[in-house]
Amino acid sequence: MTFSTLVVPRSLPMESRALMLDLLRSRKPTYSLPQPFYNDPEFFQLDMQHIFGTQWLFAGLSCEISKPGHYFTFNVGQNPLMVVRGQDKQIRAFYNTCRHRGSKICLKEKGSAAKLVCPYHQWTFDLDGRLLFAGSMDKGFDPAQYPLKQAHCESVGGYIFVSLADGPAPDFEAFRQAVEPYLRPHDLDNAKVAFESHMIEQANWKLVLENNRECYHCAGSHPELLRTLAEFDDPADPRINPKFVEKMNRKSQEWDALGLAHRAINDPAKRYRVVRLPFQHGESMTMDGKPACKKLLGTLTDSDLGSVRLLNLPNSWNHLQGDHCIAFRVLPLSPQATLVTTKWLVHKDAVEGVDYDVERLSKVWLATNE
């Protein structure tokens, strides 16, 4: 039995499954899902089992664990996880539970360790998950049979993804090939987290994502965001500003000349989308539209590159600009509570107070999140 089967229910009353299917079949297109999808505990367990228990989830960023022994931890439902960089520089994801009695191994949100030592009975694991020491065990005990349980782990363009799938994980290569050209110029492997915020939204995770996916509310609720973003950015939308269409065409030609990927790629299964779009005003998502960081990401020399907008369902959206990047991670806590973590990244050599000011860097999205 795997750890995921211990904490993620594999069977729920057939009535709940049947009800979910009936509601999906009968729902009206373009309308919200019926109420149980947002507040029913058994529906939530099905979400955690079939969506968060199988799909690729954004976990964190490679620059957060830049050296061997660096790690960060987080939870997917009741599953505690740790993402670790090994001595071989490989990034791996483990269940943050000791193979002895299930105690949590890494107790901090992030840190560094030469070895992974359980604080309960001091079972000691190498950074690659191998059990190195287990005191006072029987003569026939074989440490090789008790490595840390691994989760699937992949990375692309500085983003780390995990999957808790019991068997083979969903295909990752199509996603990697689609998004890597958009991420590469920003070189987030050589960035750093300048600031991060954690907010618990009192809403089901689907409402959090639905709210992010539409800007119907932006003009009334997010004036800070619309200082730079276009309210309508689809050329087929009759409400779009003609001047913005002209700018899109002009920037498209510029980006083609620079070899920058920018045309929208939409996953046929609607699990991810990536596109580079210009800002309607300014060059960066700040209150005045001016760059928030003097030192640009990667080897970029132009701050007026719009933003790469990367969506990865079910738990992340991102804005990569010339001067900084904003990464969002969504983790369900309960049927009506969701943890939203936002991280602002700048070049690793940028100096706070010299190249950037944290308040100015984060002001637009802190206001938007609230």
N, C-alpha and C positions, 0 to 999 in steps of 0.2 A: 504493500500500500504506500503510495507516495504522500508527501506532506500535503499536496494540494487536495488530495481526496479526504484528508483529515479535516480540513477547514472549509472547503467549498462543498456545499451539499450536492450530491449527485442524483438525488431523487426527491421530488416534491409531489404532493398529491396530484393525481392525474386530473383532478378537477381544475387545478390552477393552470396546468399546461393547456387543457382543453379550452378554458376560458380565454387564455391569451390568444390562442389560434382563432377562436371565434371572433374576438374583438378586432384582431388584425384583418380578418377577412371582411368584416362588416364596416370598417372605418371609412369615413369619407375622405377621398383624396384632397390634399391641401389643408385639411383640418388637423388640429392637435390630436395626439393619441388619446384614447379614453383614460379616465382618471386613474385606474389601477396601475397603469404604467409609470405613474409618477409617485405613488404613495403606498402601494401594497407591498408588504415585506416579502411575500413569496415571489412576486414579480421581480423584486429587487434581487433576490437570490438567483433567479434565472438569469438576470443581467450579469451578475458576477460570475456565474458558471459558464455561460455560453458566449459572452462578449469579453469581459475583463479576464476570464479564465483561459482564453484561447488566443486572442488577437495580439498583434504587436502593440505594445504600449510605450510611449515616451517615458523614459526613466530619469534621465539627466544628461549631463554634457561631459564630454571627454576631458575638457580642460579642468573640471572639478576634481579629477583624479589623474593629474598629469604625471605623477611619479609612482614607481612601484610601492605598494603598501598603502596608497591612498584609497579611501573607500567612502561611499555614502550609503545611507539606508533610507528605506521608505516602505510603506505598506500598500498592498493591493488587497482591499478587503481585510480579511483576517490573516493574510499571508505576509509575514515580515520578510523583506528582501534586503540584500546588501550587494552592491556593485563594487568590484575590487579590481585594481590593476595589479597584475602579478609581476614577479621579477623578470619574466619574459616579455613584459610590457603589454601582454594581452589583457583585454578587459573581459571579466567573467561576472555572471550574476549567480548568486547562491541564495537559498532560503536561509535567513538569518536565525537559524535554530540549530543547536548542538545535536549531533546524532546520538548522544547518550540519553539525556532526559528532556530534550526539547527546549532548554533554556536559551534565551536570546544571547548571541555572542557579542555583537557590536552594539553598544548601548547608546552611542551618540549618533546624531544625525549625519555627521561627517567627521573624518579623522584620518589617522595614519597609524599603521601597525606593521611590525616586522613579521609577525605571525598572528593568526586569528585564534585567540585564547578564550575559551568559555569561562566566565567568571565563577561558575558554580563548582565544577569539579576539575577545572584546568585542563580539560581535553584541548589539545593544541593542533591546529590545522595549518597547513602551508597556504600561501596565497593562491595556489591553484586548487585548493579544496582537499588535498590529501591529508588524512589523519596522521600526525607525526608522533603524538604522545597521548597515552591513556593509562593513567596510573592504576596499579593494583588490580589488573584484570586477570582472568583465568589464563592458564598456560596455553590453551588452544585459541586464544583470542587473536584474530587476524585484523590489524588496523586497515589493511587494504580494502576490507569489505565495508568500511564505514567512512567514506569521504563525505564531504558536505553535499547535500542535494543541490543540483544545479537547475537554474531556469535557462531557457533559451536566451541568447544575448547576441545582438548584432549592432553595428554602428555605421553611420554614414555622415560625412561632413561635419563631424564633431558632435552629432546627436547619438545617444545610446538608447536602444530599444530592447525591451524584454518581452518574452511571451511565456505564460505559465502552462501552455499546452502540455498535456500528459505525454502525448506521442509526438510525431513530427510537428514542428511549428508551421504556420502558414508561410507561403513563399515570401521571401524578403527581397529577392534579387530584382524583381520588376520595380519595386519602390526605390531601391538603391539606384538603379540605372536611370530612373526618371528624375530623381531630385538631386543627385550628386552634382551635375553640371551647374545647377543654380546655387548650391551651397559652397562649392569649391572656392570661388573668388573671395569669399568672406573669411575663410580659413579659421573656423572656430576652434580648431585644435590648439591654436595659438592665441586664444582669447582668455578672458578671466571674468568671473562673476563680480560685477561692481556693486550690485545690490540685489536683494531678493525680498519678496513679501509673501506671506501666507495668509490666506483668508478663507474662512469657512462660510460658504454660502448656504443659507437655509433653503435649499431647493434640491430636487432630484438632479442627478448628473445630466440627464437628457435636457432639462430646462436650461442648464448652464450652457450646453452646446448649442441648443436652439437659439438662445439669446445671442450668442456669438455669431451665428451664421446669418443673422438678418440685421440690417441697419435701418429698419423701419422706425426704430425708436431713437436713432442716433441724434437727429436734429433737436429733439426735445430733451434728451437725457445726457448727451455727450458732446457739448459744444467744444470741449477741449480737443477731442479726437478730430472733429471736423475743421480744426484750424489748418490741418494739412491734408487730410484724406478727402477724397471726393465722395460725396454721399452716394452717388450713382456712378459705377465704373464699367458697366456693361455697354458696349457700343450699340447693342440692339435695344437698349432701354430708351424709350422716347423721352424720358426725364433727364437724360444725361446732358451735361453742359457741353455745347458744341466746342467751346474753347478747350475743354479737357480732352475731347476727341482729337483735336488738332495736336495737343501736347502728346497724347499717346502715340500718334502716328510719327511725330518728330523723334520722340525718344526711342521708338521701335527701330527707326533707321540708325540712330546713334549706337544703340546696343548691338545691332547686327554688325556694324562696322567694328565694334570693340570685341566681338565674339562672345558677348554676354547672353546666356540663355534667358529668355523672357516670355516666350509664348506659353499660354496655359496648357498644362497637362492635367487631365481629369481621369482618374482611375475609373474604368468601366463599372467596377463594383462600388464606386463612390466612397472608398475608404480613404483616399488621399487626393489632394489637389495642390499644385504648385504653379505659381505665376510671378512674374516681376511686373509691377505696375508703377507708374510715376505718381508722385504726390500732386494734388491739385495746386497746392501752395507750398513753397519751401522745399527743403532738402532732407529733413529729418523730423521724426515725430516728437517735436518739442513745442512749447507754447508759442515760440516765435518762428518756428520752422527752420531755424539755423541749426547746424550740427551741434550735438551735445558733447561730442568728444573731438578734440583737435587731432588726435592720432587715429587714422582710419583703420578699419579692420583689414587683416591680411596684407596684401601688397597693393591694395586699391589706392589710386591717386586722385579719384574724383568722388566727392561726397554726394553729388547730385545723380544718384543711381536709383531713385525710387526705393521700393522695398520688395524683397522676395517674400511672398506670402505663402507659407507652407501650412497646410492643414493635414493632420493625421488623425483620423477617427479610430478609437473613440475618445482620445484624451489630450489632444494638443493642437495649438495653433501658434504661429510664429511670424515675426516681422524681422527680416534681415535688411539692414540699411548700410550705407557706406561707412557710417561712424559707429554704429552700435546695433545690437540685436536684442530682441525681446522674445523670450521663450515662455510659453504657458503650459502648465501640466495640470490635468484634472484627474482627481482620484475620489471615487465615491466613498463616503463614510457610512451612510445609512440611506434608507429610501428618500429622506428629505434633508440630507446634509452632504455637502461636497467640498473637498479641500481643493482650492485653486492656488497654485504656486506660480509666481511670476519672477523671472530672473532677467536682469539687464546685463548684457555682456559688452565689454569693450576690449580693445587690443591689450594683450597681456603686459605690454610695456607702458601703457597709459598710466599716468600718475594722478591720483585724486588730488584736487585742489590746484593742479597745474594744467592737466589736459581735460579734465571733466569735473563737474560738480554733481554730486549724487542727487540733490534735490531737483536740479534742472533736468537731469537725465531721466528721472522717474516720474516727474510731476504729471505728465499727460495720462499715463496708464494707471497711476495710483488714483487719480481723479476718476478715470473711466471705470476701474474696478469697483470703486466705492459706489 
